[in-house]
Amino acid sequence: MACCDDKVCATSELKGRQRSVLVKVLLINAVMFVVEITAGLLANSTALLADSLDMLGDALVYGFSLYVLARDTKWQAVSALIKGLIMLAFGLFVFSEALYKIIYPVVPIAQTMGIIGFMALAANAFCLVLLNSHRSDDINMYSVWLCSRNDIIANVSVLIAGALVWWFGSGWPDIIVGLGIAGLFLRSAFHVLTAAVKQIRTPPV
């Protein structure tokens, strides 16, 4: 009987493909974190800082996902729980950063927001393509795909904010997008945490 006809071997091959994809998206997100946080600090952009922390969070998420690939569904649920908590923490951080900018307003550099925002969008679009075929494999890969999908939404929002900052000469679009990204993080964190807790409570078959 061929190896690929064997259920154990097929599962092993699937995990191998998942591992390869996760390593690629982890490296992409780690590099983009350094690029975005540097640009965000230089441009005084809340939206770019939020997106950079999102990249860092995703890199950590993919690291957890790699760790639990060869483990059972209970470990996968624990990983998803940790990922949900990371998303929750970043959502609250971005929310507080946006509130700080409301109290101490500053106009970010729109051109930097546009250039770096486009780079981040291209990187995350590539990650989403890599992850799409694995999103239905298990809760671990689904939560990873969900993070990547959220990144696309955040990247487009940063580009829109950059255009509006340039058009109006105001920091408010940057603040509003920061709050929007925070809301997206918090909503996704709720869904991931709910699914993870449900699976943890489910008795093993």
C-alpha positions as CSV (number, residue, x, y, z in Angstrom):
1,M,0.0,0.0,0.0
2,A,1.4,3.4,-0.9
3,C,2.3,5.7,1.9
4,C,-0.2,8.4,0.9
5,D,-3.0,5.8,1.2
6,D,-2.2,5.4,4.8
7,K,-4.1,7.8,7.2
8,V,-1.1,8.3,9.5
9,C,1.2,9.1,6.6
10,A,-1.4,11.5,5.0
11,T,-1.7,13.3,8.3
12,S,2.0,13.6,8.6
13,E,2.3,15.1,5.1
14,L,-0.5,17.6,5.9
15,K,1.4,18.7,9.0
16,G,4.5,19.1,6.9
17,R,2.8,21.4,4.5
18,Q,1.3,23.4,7.3
19,R,4.7,23.8,8.9
20,S,6.2,25.0,5.7
21,V,3.5,27.7,5.2
22,L,3.7,28.8,8.8
23,V,7.5,29.3,8.7
24,K,7.1,31.5,5.6
25,V,4.4,33.7,7.0
26,L,6.2,34.0,10.3
27,L,9.3,35.3,8.6
28,I,7.3,37.8,6.5
29,N,5.5,39.1,9.5
30,A,8.7,39.4,11.6
31,V,10.4,41.5,8.9
32,M,7.3,43.7,8.3
33,F,7.1,44.3,12.1
34,V,10.6,45.9,12.1
35,V,9.8,47.9,9.0
36,E,6.4,49.2,10.2
37,I,7.3,50.0,13.8
38,T,10.3,52.0,12.6
39,A,8.2,53.9,10.0
40,G,5.3,54.4,12.5
41,L,7.6,56.0,15.1
42,L,9.3,58.2,12.5
43,A,5.9,59.2,10.9
44,N,4.0,59.6,14.3
45,S,1.3,57.3,12.9
46,T,-0.9,55.5,15.3
47,A,-2.3,53.4,12.5
48,L,1.2,52.2,11.4
49,L,2.2,51.5,15.0
50,A,-1.0,49.5,15.4
51,D,-0.3,47.5,12.2
52,S,3.3,46.9,13.3
53,L,2.2,45.4,16.6
54,D,-0.3,43.4,14.6
55,M,2.6,42.0,12.6
56,L,4.5,41.2,15.8
57,G,1.4,39.5,17.3
58,D,1.0,37.4,14.1
59,A,4.6,36.3,14.2
60,L,4.1,35.2,17.8
61,V,0.8,33.5,16.8
62,Y,2.5,31.6,14.0
63,G,5.2,30.5,16.4
64,F,2.6,29.0,18.7
65,S,0.9,27.4,15.8
66,L,4.2,25.7,14.7
67,Y,4.6,24.4,18.3
68,V,1.2,22.7,18.4
69,L,1.2,21.2,14.9
70,A,2.2,17.7,16.0
71,R,0.0,17.9,19.1
72,D,-3.6,16.9,19.8
73,T,-6.7,19.1,19.5
74,K,-6.5,20.1,23.2
75,W,-3.0,21.7,22.6
76,Q,-4.4,23.3,19.5
77,A,-7.2,24.8,21.5
78,V,-4.7,26.1,24.1
79,S,-2.7,27.7,21.3
80,A,-5.8,29.4,20.0
81,L,-6.6,30.6,23.5
82,I,-3.2,32.2,23.8
83,K,-3.6,33.7,20.3
84,G,-6.9,35.2,21.4
85,L,-5.4,36.7,24.4
86,I,-2.6,38.3,22.3
87,M,-5.2,39.8,20.0
88,L,-7.1,41.1,23.0
89,A,-3.9,42.7,24.4
90,F,-3.0,44.4,21.2
91,G,-6.6,45.6,20.7
92,L,-6.5,47.3,24.1
93,F,-3.0,48.8,23.4
94,V,-4.1,50.3,20.1
95,F,-7.2,51.7,21.8
96,S,-5.2,53.4,24.5
97,E,-2.7,54.7,21.9
98,A,-5.6,56.3,19.9
99,L,-7.0,57.9,23.1
100,Y,-3.5,59.3,23.8
101,K,-3.4,60.9,20.4
102,I,-6.8,62.5,21.0
103,I,-5.5,64.2,24.1
104,Y,-2.1,65.1,22.5
105,P,-2.8,65.5,18.8
106,V,-0.2,65.3,16.1
107,V,-0.4,65.1,12.3
108,P,1.4,62.0,11.0
109,I,3.4,61.9,7.7
110,A,0.9,60.8,5.1
111,Q,3.4,59.8,2.5
112,T,5.1,57.3,4.8
113,M,1.7,55.9,5.8
114,G,0.9,55.3,2.2
115,I,4.2,53.7,1.2
116,I,4.6,51.4,4.2
117,G,0.9,50.6,4.2
118,F,1.1,49.4,0.6
119,M,4.1,47.2,1.5
120,A,2.3,45.7,4.4
121,L,-0.8,45.1,2.3
122,A,1.3,43.2,-0.4
123,A,3.0,41.1,2.3
124,N,-0.3,40.2,4.0
125,A,-2.0,39.4,0.8
126,F,0.8,36.9,0.0
127,C,0.4,35.4,3.5
128,L,-3.3,35.1,3.0
129,V,-2.9,33.2,-0.3
130,L,-0.4,30.8,1.4
131,L,-2.8,30.2,4.3
132,N,-6.1,30.0,2.4
133,S,-5.9,26.3,1.4
134,H,-5.3,25.3,5.1
135,R,-8.0,27.4,6.8
136,S,-10.4,24.5,7.2
137,D,-7.7,22.0,8.4
138,D,-8.3,22.6,12.1
139,I,-8.9,25.4,14.7
140,N,-5.2,26.1,14.8
141,M,-4.9,26.9,11.1
142,Y,-8.3,28.6,11.1
143,S,-7.2,31.1,13.8
144,V,-4.0,31.7,11.9
145,W,-6.0,32.4,8.7
146,L,-8.3,34.7,10.6
147,C,-5.4,36.8,11.8
148,S,-4.1,37.1,8.2
149,R,-7.6,38.1,6.9
150,N,-7.8,40.8,9.6
151,D,-4.4,42.1,8.5
152,I,-5.7,42.8,5.0
153,I,-8.6,44.8,6.4
154,A,-6.2,46.8,8.7
155,N,-3.8,47.5,5.8
156,V,-6.5,48.9,3.6
157,S,-7.7,51.0,6.4
158,V,-4.1,52.4,6.9
159,L,-3.9,53.3,3.2
160,I,-7.3,55.1,3.4
161,A,-6.2,56.9,6.6
162,G,-3.0,58.1,4.9
163,A,-4.9,59.5,2.0
164,L,-7.3,61.3,4.3
165,V,-4.5,62.7,6.5
166,W,-2.8,64.1,3.3
167,W,-6.1,65.5,2.0
168,F,-7.3,67.2,5.2
169,G,-4.0,67.8,7.0
170,S,-5.4,66.3,10.1
171,G,-4.5,63.5,12.4
172,W,-8.1,62.5,13.0
173,P,-8.2,59.9,10.2
174,D,-5.2,58.2,11.7
175,I,-6.9,58.2,15.1
176,I,-10.2,56.8,13.7
177,V,-8.4,54.0,11.9
178,G,-6.5,53.2,15.0
179,L,-9.7,52.8,16.9
180,G,-11.2,50.8,14.1
181,I,-8.2,48.4,14.1
182,A,-8.6,48.1,17.9
183,G,-12.2,47.2,17.5
184,L,-11.4,44.6,14.9
185,F,-8.7,43.0,17.2
186,L,-11.2,42.9,20.1
187,R,-13.9,41.3,17.9
188,S,-11.6,38.7,16.5
189,A,-10.2,38.0,20.0
190,F,-13.7,37.3,21.2
191,H,-14.4,34.8,18.4
192,V,-11.1,33.0,18.8
193,L,-11.3,32.8,22.6
194,T,-14.9,31.6,22.5
195,A,-14.0,28.8,20.0
196,A,-10.9,27.8,22.1
197,V,-12.7,27.7,25.4
198,K,-15.5,25.5,23.8
199,Q,-12.9,23.1,22.4
200,I,-11.0,22.9,25.7
201,R,-14.2,22.1,27.5
202,T,-15.1,19.4,25.0
203,P,-14.2,15.9,26.4
204,P,-11.8,13.9,24.3
205,V,-13.3,11.2,22.1
